[in-house]
């Protein structure tokens, strides 16, 4: 999770991801499935793009979990 999300705090986003079976880590690697990015995303976004890790916004995350 990186940047400022429209309606979720980082803690709420983490809880939502975990509640739907996901795992949240503090860094991005080639094993990372997705990066959830909001406004003013930082180095995690840069690393995801360099590694070819898919980047999703909050709205896409909500679609992925069926909200």
C-alpha positions in Angstrom: 0.0 0.0 0.0 1.5 3.3 -1.0 0.2 6.9 -1.3 -3.1 8.4 -0.1 -6.2 6.5 -0.9 -9.5 8.2 -1.6 -11.6 6.7 1.2 -9.4 4.2 3.1 -6.6 4.7 5.6 -3.6 2.5 5.2 -4.7 0.5 8.2 -8.2 0.1 6.7 -6.8 -0.9 3.3 -4.5 -3.5 5.0 -7.4 -4.9 7.0 -9.6 -5.1 3.9 -6.9 -6.9 1.9 -6.3 -9.4 4.8 -10.0 -10.0 5.3 -10.2 -11.2 1.7 -7.2 -13.5 1.9 -4.5 -11.2 0.8 -1.1 -10.6 2.4 0.4 -7.1 2.9 4.1 -6.5 3.1 6.2 -3.4 3.7 8.2 -3.7 0.5 7.8 -4.6 -3.2 9.6 -7.6 -4.8 9.2 -9.6 -7.9 7.0 -12.0 -5.8 4.5 -9.2 -5.1 1.2 -9.8 -6.8 -0.2 -6.2 -6.7 0.6 -2.7 -5.3 -2.3 -0.7 -4.1 -1.4 2.9 -5.0 -3.1 6.3 -4.3 -2.1 9.9 -4.7 1.4 10.9 -4.0 2.7 7.3 -4.1 6.3 6.9 -3.3 9.2 4.5 -3.9 7.0 1.4 -3.7 5.2 2.6 -6.9 8.5 3.2 -8.6 9.7 -0.3 -7.6 6.5 -1.9 -8.8 6.8 -0.3 -12.2 10.5 -1.3 -12.5 9.6 -4.9 -11.6 6.5 -5.1 -13.7 4.2 -5.6 -10.7 0.6 -4.7 -11.5 -0.5 -1.4 -9.8 -4.2 -1.0 -8.8 -6.1 1.9 -7.4 -8.7 1.7 -4.6 -11.6 1.4 -7.0 -10.0 -1.5 -8.7 -9.3 -3.2 -5.4 -12.9 -2.9 -4.4 -13.9 -4.5 -7.7 -11.5 -7.3 -7.2 -13.0 -8.2 -3.8 -16.5 -7.8 -5.1 -17.6 -4.6 -3.5 
